[in-house]
Structure formats: structure tokens, C-alpha cells
Amino acid sequence: MSHPSSAQPPLFRIGAVSKLTGVPVSTLRIWQTRYGAFTPHKTSGNQRLFAEQDVSKALLLKQLSAAGHGVGSMARLDLAQLRELSHAGQPAPMGPALAQPVCLAVVGLGLANRIESGPFAAVLSQHRIQVTDVMEDLAAARNAPLSDKPQVLLIKVNSLQDTVYESIRRLMQRHPFAQTIVLYHFAPDAVVRTMKRAGLTVRRDPVSDSELAELLQSILFVDRDRAQAFGQAGAVIAGRKYADATLRRVASIPTNVLCECPKHVAELIAQLASFEAYSQECLNQNTEDAHLHSYLRAISGSARALFEGALEKIAQHEGIDLREEPR
């Protein structure tokens, strides 16, 4: 692989593309010369270098050809067309283990390639990962159309500044993502703290494939079937619905029933949310115990989301207003 400056897009030798995608070099050459699937960049020394988009295309061609599509009919399609063809051609789910894949919108071609070619399926056990939307960078994401599928927004940026966070926030406002994960190289501590307080998962790169899989695992329901039985439709744990101030207000409201359900449930949610945040900090700081902290965050987040649903039922029964009071 070449080592361009940080301002240049990455370029790959054909051997690196083969290693990243699992497609033999001989097959990549056939796809290029016979079908015109790639147009590699030629150096002054007549060496062919492939772009990140070529890696994405090779991954999609591999998936689609394995599903029975002819490479000749797909070779000149762009990435959006190939991805649409890939999603349209997927078989219907067969059983609970394959139900409702976790759908991701990814900002960063390299990050999307890692997810689609990495060992995430094995780590995520009962959950399937489907990349439904890919944007090259935040500038491209600003006006890019989004499908209605993605539950998780996954972003890779080089530097996190206030302006970058504002771009991320605007993207989140366009679509009701349940969770947002941001990977970055450089950032002021104040920006990172602000984003974490806003409910985003923020992690400094480099992050290995296994660590990234643990981050994804930590935002998924531990028992999806039970979550669905309690009215949680998706496989992804939604972010917090109620601020601490709202929970304190609910806990202090006198109840007309004999038990003190609103008080106890509100207090449980606050405690679970606190432990969820604590587990996330441990997951960020201690890679040695990442699997344990991923599991603990998923457990506490699953319980918190389920109890939020319970609080809504109690509030409806008792006539309690859960809307946040204006400041």
C-alpha cells in the first residue's frame, strides 16, 4: 500500500486490494481488463494504484457474484447502484437469528469497507450488519439522500472541532438514528466531552476490527426477542429518552396508587443510565476488558430502554407528563 500524505486519498496496490477484499489478484485483473470494472491510477513508473472506491466496488462485486449475478452486467455500475442491487437481492430472513439486520449509515469509505470485509458477523453473534448508506465524508453527507433504514450512524473523521460536531449534529437531525458512533484521530477534550454528554459514542482511532465490533455490540439489545415483546422494535438500543431532571421530577410526584411505581421506575432508569455511561467510559479506556464492558453496557442499556417503556405505560395510566420542562 502506498503512503500518501494526509491530504491525499489513500491508494492501494492490487495485492493490498486483494488482501482487503479476499478477491484473488488474478480475478481483480480480469474484472479490470475484461469488464472495465476499475480504472486504476497509473504512476510515472507505470504502476497501477487503486482508490478506496475500487476496494468498495470489489467487495460489492464479490458479494453479488457469489449471489449469482454476472460480473459483466455489473462492472460499470457505480457504488450506489451496486449497493442497491445488493440489498434488493438479499433473501428474506429465516428465523429469529436472522431477523431485522442492524442497518448502518457510514461516513467514510474506508470505514464502510472495513465493516463489510471484517470479522464483525462472528463477533455480533445473533445480529447481522447491513451497510445501507455510505458517504465519502461529512461534506458529501451534507446533501446526500438517506434511506429510511439506518439505525446507527457511524462516522470516521480526522479531526473533531466544533464545526465538525455541528455538521454531525445536523446529519443526526435529518434522520432518527438510535445511536451514533464517531471515530477520530485528533480532538480537543472539551469537544469530546460535549459530544459524549449529548449521547454520542466517541472513540479515538486507531481502533482495531475487534474493538470496533465491541463498540457495535455495546449498542445492541442483549435479548432482542424479549425487547421486542416489550415494545422495543429494533435490535439497536435507543439513546436516553429522559434527562435526569425529568426523572427527578417524576420520582417526586405523589401517586394515587398504593405502590410507588413512578418513583421506583424513574430512580431505576437514572441508575441504569449512570451505569451505562460508566461502562461506556470503561469500554473507551480499557481495551483489555473490552468484551466485558461491551456486554455490561449492552445489559444496562437494554434494561434502561425497557424501563423507559415501562415508565411511559405508568405515565399514561397515571396521567404524568413526561415532556421535558422548558428551561
GUZAPA-594141 format. One record per residue (C-alpha): residue in one letter; x, y, z; residue number from 1. Coordinates in Angstrom, 2 decimals, m for minus. Each point is the difference from the previous one (the first is absolute). Layout:
REM residues N
- aa,px,py,pz,i
- a,X,Y,Z,NUM $
...
//
This chain:
REM residues 327
- aa,px,py,pz,i
- m,0.00,0.00,0.00,1 $
- s,1.21,3.48,m0.75,2 $
- h,0.52,2.59,2.71,3 $
- p,m1.42,3.27,m1.28,4 $
- s,m0.22,3.16,2.04,5 $
- s,m3.04,0.51,2.23,6 $
- a,m1.47,2.44,m2.57,7 $
- q,m0.07,m2.64,m2.74,8 $
- p,m2.45,m2.89,m0.30,9 $
- p,1.56,m3.42,0.67,10 $
- l,1.19,m2.04,m2.97,11 $
- f,0.57,m3.75,0.03,12 $
- r,2.06,m2.44,m2.00,13 $
- i,m1.97,m2.88,m1.46,14 $
- g,1.42,m2.40,2.61,15 $
- a,m1.34,2.22,2.79,16 $
- v,m3.43,0.11,m1.64,17 $
- s,0.05,m3.79,m0.20,18 $
- k,0.91,m0.29,3.68,19 $
- l,m2.70,2.47,1.07,20 $
- t,m2.77,m1.59,m2.05,21 $
- g,0.92,m3.67,m0.20,22 $
- v,m0.17,0.14,m3.81,23 $
- p,3.00,m1.66,m1.71,24 $
- v,2.35,2.29,m1.93,25 $
- s,m0.67,m1.96,m3.20,26 $
- t,m3.76,0.58,0.39,27 $
- l,0.48,3.72,0.63,28 $
- r,2.07,0.25,m3.19,29 $
- i,m2.74,m1.76,m2.00,30 $
- w,m2.64,2.32,1.43,31 $
- q,2.16,2.97,m0.99,32 $
- t,1.22,m1.02,m3.47,33 $
- r,m2.93,m2.05,m1.28,34 $
- y,m2.94,1.83,1.57,35 $
- g,1.37,3.49,0.70,36 $
- a,m1.08,m0.11,3.64,37 $
- f,2.92,2.16,1.18,38 $
- t,2.05,2.84,m1.42,39 $
- p,3.14,m0.03,2.16,40 $
- h,2.32,2.96,0.27,41 $
- k,3.29,m0.45,m1.90,42 $
- t,3.19,1.33,1.55,43 $
- s,2.98,1.32,m1.96,44 $
- g,1.54,m3.43,0.46,45 $
- n,m3.07,m1.58,m1.67,46 $
- q,m1.20,m1.51,3.30,47 $
- r,m3.75,m0.34,0.42,48 $
- l,m1.46,1.30,3.26,49 $
- f,m3.62,m0.47,1.05,50 $
- a,m2.17,2.46,1.93,51 $
- e,m2.18,m0.62,3.06,52 $
- q,m3.04,m0.05,m2.32,53 $
- d,1.56,m2.92,m1.87,54 $
- v,0.29,m1.96,3.25,55 $
- s,m3.70,0.66,0.66,56 $
- k,m0.89,m1.08,m3.52,57 $
- a,2.04,m3.20,0.23,58 $
- l,m1.76,m0.91,3.26,59 $
- l,m3.43,0.56,m1.53,60 $
- l,0.86,m1.87,m3.20,61 $
- k,1.21,m2.91,2.11,62 $
- q,m3.23,m0.10,2.02,63 $
- l,m2.24,0.33,m3.05,64 $
- s,1.87,m2.53,m2.14,65 $
- a,m0.23,m2.50,2.87,66 $
- a,m3.77,0.61,m0.02,67 $
- g,m0.16,m0.93,m3.69,68 $
- h,0.29,3.36,m1.79,69 $
- g,2.23,0.22,m3.06,70 $
- v,3.02,2.27,0.38,71 $
- g,m0.32,1.14,m3.61,72 $
- s,m3.43,1.50,0.64,73 $
- m,1.13,1.75,3.20,74 $
- a,3.54,1.14,m0.75,75 $
- r,m0.87,3.52,m1.18,76 $
- l,m2.60,0.73,2.67,77 $
- d,0.95,2.59,2.60,78 $
- l,0.19,m0.74,3.73,79 $
- a,m3.52,1.24,0.75,80 $
- q,m1.48,m2.22,m2.72,81 $
- l,1.99,m3.02,1.17,82 $
- r,m1.02,0.54,3.61,83 $
- e,m3.66,0.31,m1.00,84 $
- l,0.29,m3.21,m2.01,85 $
- s,1.64,m1.72,2.97,86 $
- h,m2.80,0.97,2.39,87 $
- a,m2.76,m0.85,m2.48,88 $
- g,1.43,m3.46,m0.58,89 $
- q,0.27,m1.07,3.64,90 $
- p,m2.19,m2.96,1.00,91 $
- a,m2.84,0.41,2.49,92 $
- p,0.95,m0.68,3.65,93 $
- m,m0.40,m3.63,1.09,94 $
- g,m0.38,m0.23,3.75,95 $
- p,0.63,2.31,2.97,96 $
- a,3.79,m0.09,m0.29,97 $
- l,m0.19,1.70,m3.42,98 $
- a,m2.88,2.39,0.69,99 $
- q,0.35,3.75,m0.36,100 $
- p,3.64,0.67,m0.87,101 $
- v,1.71,2.93,1.67,102 $
- c,0.11,2.67,m2.71,103 $
- l,2.86,2.51,m0.08,104 $
- a,0.55,3.32,m1.71,105 $
- v,3.77,0.43,m0.30,106 $
- v,1.97,3.20,m0.62,107 $
- g,3.39,m1.05,m1.36,108 $
- l,0.61,m2.47,m2.82,109 $
- g,2.87,m1.70,1.77,110 $
- l,m2.12,m0.57,3.09,111 $
- a,m2.83,m1.48,m2.10,112 $
- n,2.50,m2.33,m1.68,113 $
- r,1.28,m1.19,3.38,114 $
- i,m3.49,m0.87,1.19,115 $
- e,m0.97,m1.81,m3.18,116 $
- s,3.23,m1.97,m0.18,117 $
- g,0.90,m0.39,3.70,118 $
- p,m0.85,m2.72,2.54,119 $
- f,m2.99,1.83,1.48,120 $
- a,m2.64,m2.66,m0.68,121 $
- a,1.79,m2.54,2.19,122 $
- v,0.31,2.42,2.93,123 $
- l,m3.56,1.31,m0.23,124 $
- s,m1.48,m3.53,0.36,125 $
- q,m3.75,0.28,m0.51,126 $
- h,0.14,3.36,m1.78,127 $
- r,0.61,0.59,m3.68,128 $
- i,1.63,3.22,m1.22,129 $
- q,m1.21,1.72,m3.16,130 $
- v,1.61,3.17,m1.33,131 $
- t,m2.90,1.80,m1.68,132 $
- d,1.45,3.49,m0.54,133 $
- v,3.61,0.99,m0.70,134 $
- m,1.29,3.57,m0.26,135 $
- e,3.60,0.80,m0.83,136 $
- d,0.35,2.73,2.64,137 $
- l,m2.05,2.51,1.98,138 $
- a,0.02,2.48,m2.88,139 $
- a,m1.58,m2.63,m2.25,140 $
- a,m2.41,m1.00,2.76,141 $
- r,m1.35,3.54,0.26,142 $
- n,m2.26,m0.38,m3.06,143 $
- a,0.05,m3.76,m0.53,144 $
- p,m3.42,m1.69,0.02,145 $
- l,m0.48,m2.49,2.81,146 $
- s,m2.11,m3.11,m0.13,147 $
- d,m2.53,m0.58,2.76,148 $
- k,1.85,m3.10,1.24,149 $
- p,3.11,0.94,2.03,150 $
- q,m0.28,m0.29,3.78,151 $
- v,3.65,0.80,0.70,152 $
- l,2.14,2.86,m1.31,153 $
- l,3.69,m0.91,m0.13,154 $
- i,2.46,2.79,m0.82,155 $
- k,3.76,0.16,m0.57,156 $
- v,1.66,3.44,0.07,157 $
- n,3.58,1.12,0.29,158 $
- s,m0.56,2.96,2.32,159 $
- l,m2.91,0.85,2.31,160 $
- q,m0.65,3.72,0.36,161 $
- d,m3.13,1.95,0.89,162 $
- t,m0.82,0.45,m3.70,163 $
- v,0.37,m3.75,m0.62,164 $
- y,m2.28,m0.79,2.94,165 $
- e,m2.56,2.45,m1.39,166 $
- s,0.09,m1.83,m3.36,167 $
- i,m0.52,m3.32,1.82,168 $
- r,m2.86,1.48,2.01,169 $
- r,m1.75,1.23,m3.16,170 $
- l,0.35,m3.44,m1.55,171 $
- m,m1.53,m1.57,3.12,172 $
- q,m2.91,2.43,m0.19,173 $
- r,m0.80,m1.16,m3.53,174 $
- h,m0.62,m3.59,1.08,175 $
- p,m1.13,m1.62,3.29,176 $
- f,3.13,m2.08,0.62,177 $
- a,m0.24,m2.06,3.17,178 $
- q,3.76,0.24,0.62,179 $
- t,2.97,1.92,m1.41,180 $
- i,3.63,m1.14,0.19,181 $
- v,2.84,2.37,m0.96,182 $
- l,3.61,m1.05,m0.53,183 $
- y,2.59,2.77,m0.12,184 $
- h,3.77,0.56,0.02,185 $
- f,0.30,3.45,1.64,186 $
- a,m2.42,2.03,2.12,187 $
- p,m0.07,2.52,2.87,188 $
- d,m1.17,m1.64,3.23,189 $
- a,m2.82,2.54,0.33,190 $
- v,m1.55,m1.05,m3.34,191 $
- v,0.23,m3.69,0.89,192 $
- r,m1.66,0.62,3.38,193 $
- t,m2.79,2.01,m1.63,194 $
- m,m0.70,m2.75,m2.51,195 $
- k,m0.03,m2.70,2.68,196 $
- r,m2.43,2.05,2.10,197 $
- a,m2.23,0.23,m3.08,198 $
- g,m0.17,m3.81,m0.07,199 $
- l,2.50,m0.76,m2.78,200 $
- t,2.58,m2.76,0.28,201 $
- v,3.36,1.63,m0.74,202 $
- r,3.21,m2.01,m0.36,203 $
- r,3.53,0.96,m1.01,204 $
- d,1.44,m1.88,m2.96,205 $
- p,1.79,m2.29,m0.74,206 $
- v,m2.66,m2.55,0.95,207 $
- s,0.54,m3.63,m0.93,208 $
- d,m2.69,m2.07,m1.72,209 $
- s,m0.73,m1.87,3.22,210 $
- e,m0.27,3.27,1.99,211 $
- l,m2.35,1.48,m2.60,212 $
- a,m2.11,m3.15,0.18,213 $
- e,m0.15,0.37,3.79,214 $
- l,m1.19,3.61,m0.38,215 $
- l,m2.79,m1.18,m2.28,216 $
- q,m0.85,m2.87,2.33,217 $
- s,m0.31,2.41,2.92,218 $
- i,m2.94,1.84,m1.61,219 $
- l,m2.01,m3.14,m0.86,220 $
- f,m2.71,m1.59,2.12,221 $
- v,1.29,m3.04,1.87,222 $
- d,m3.36,m1.78,m0.29,223 $
- r,m1.63,1.35,m3.15,224 $
- d,m3.02,m2.30,0.15,225 $
- r,m0.83,1.14,3.52,226 $
- a,0.53,3.64,m0.98,227 $
- q,m2.45,m0.39,m2.87,228 $
- a,m2.52,m1.61,2.35,229 $
- f,0.17,3.16,2.13,230 $
- g,m0.52,2.31,m2.95,231 $
- q,3.62,0.71,m1.03,232 $
- a,m0.19,m0.54,m3.75,233 $
- g,3.63,m0.03,m1.10,234 $
- a,3.22,m1.76,0.88,235 $
- v,1.72,3.27,0.92,236 $
- i,m0.32,1.54,3.46,237 $
- a,m1.39,3.50,m0.37,238 $
- g,1.71,2.89,1.75,239 $
- r,m1.38,1.37,3.24,240 $
- k,m3.54,1.36,m0.22,241 $
- y,m0.10,1.85,3.32,242 $
- a,2.44,2.36,1.64,243 $
- d,0.91,m0.32,3.67,244 $
- a,m2.08,3.11,0.79,245 $
- t,m3.11,m1.60,m1.51,246 $
- l,0.58,m3.21,1.94,247 $
- r,0.46,1.91,3.27,248 $
- r,m3.24,1.87,m0.65,249 $
- v,m1.90,m3.22,m0.67,250 $
- a,1.48,m1.68,3.09,251 $
- s,m1.27,2.85,2.18,252 $
- i,m3.61,m0.01,m1.29,253 $
- p,m2.49,m1.39,2.53,254 $
- t,m1.80,m3.04,m1.41,255 $
- n,m3.64,m0.98,0.41,256 $
- v,0.71,m3.73,m0.05,257 $
- l,1.08,m2.00,3.07,258 $
- c,3.48,m0.77,m1.33,259 $
- e,2.62,2.55,m0.98,260 $
- c,0.64,m1.26,m3.53,261 $
- p,0.81,3.38,m1.62,262 $
- k,2.59,0.80,2.67,263 $
- h,1.70,m3.40,m0.09,264 $
- v,0.02,m0.33,m3.81,265 $
- a,1.35,3.55,m0.48,266 $
- e,2.76,m0.67,2.54,267 $
- l,0.87,m3.31,m1.69,268 $
- i,0.28,1.70,m3.39,269 $
- a,2.34,2.65,1.41,270 $
- q,2.20,m2.66,1.66,271 $
- l,0.10,m2.17,m3.13,272 $
- a,0.83,3.01,m2.18,273 $
- s,2.84,0.92,2.36,274 $
- f,1.43,m3.54,m0.11,275 $
- e,m0.45,m0.08,m3.79,276 $
- a,2.12,3.17,m0.30,277 $
- y,2.58,m1.42,2.43,278 $
- s,0.28,m3.24,m2.01,279 $
- q,0.46,2.04,m3.18,280 $
- e,2.87,1.95,1.56,281 $
- c,1.61,m3.29,1.03,282 $
- l,m0.46,m1.31,m3.54,283 $
- n,1.75,3.10,m1.37,284 $
- q,2.92,m0.13,2.42,285 $
- n,0.76,m3.68,0.54,286 $
- t,0.32,m2.11,m3.15,287 $
- e,1.12,m3.06,1.98,288 $
- d,m3.47,m0.41,1.53,289 $
- a,m1.90,1.31,m3.03,290 $
- h,m2.22,m3.06,m0.36,291 $
- l,m1.11,0.17,3.65,292 $
- h,m0.71,3.74,m0.10,293 $
- s,m1.77,m0.36,m3.35,294 $
- y,m2.26,m2.62,1.57,295 $
- l,m0.61,2.10,3.14,296 $
- r,m0.90,3.04,m2.05,297 $
- a,m2.38,m2.05,m2.15,298 $
- i,m1.60,m1.53,3.12,299 $
- s,m0.50,3.34,1.76,300 $
- g,m1.11,1.75,m3.21,301 $
- s,m2.48,m2.78,m0.78,302 $
- a,m1.45,0.19,3.51,303 $
- r,m0.12,3.80,m0.07,304 $
- a,m1.88,0.01,m3.34,305 $
- l,m2.48,m2.61,1.24,306 $
- f,m0.67,1.92,3.21,307 $
- e,m0.49,3.19,m2.03,308 $
- g,m2.77,m1.86,m1.81,309 $
- a,m1.42,m1.05,3.38,310 $
- l,0.13,3.60,1.22,311 $
- e,m2.00,1.12,m3.02,312 $
- k,m2.73,m2.55,0.80,313 $
- i,m0.07,1.11,3.63,314 $
- a,m0.12,3.67,m1.04,315 $
- q,m2.88,m0.67,m2.37,316 $
- h,m1.91,m1.83,2.75,317 $
- e,0.70,2.69,2.63,318 $
- g,m0.31,3.03,m2.28,319 $
- i,3.62,1.05,0.53,320 $
- d,1.54,2.41,m2.53,321 $
- l,3.45,m1.30,m1.01,322 $
- r,0.85,2.92,m2.26,323 $
- e,3.10,1.89,1.02,324 $
- e,m0.81,3.30,1.66,325 $
- p,1.27,3.10,m1.84,326 $
- r,3.06,1.60,1.52,327 $
//
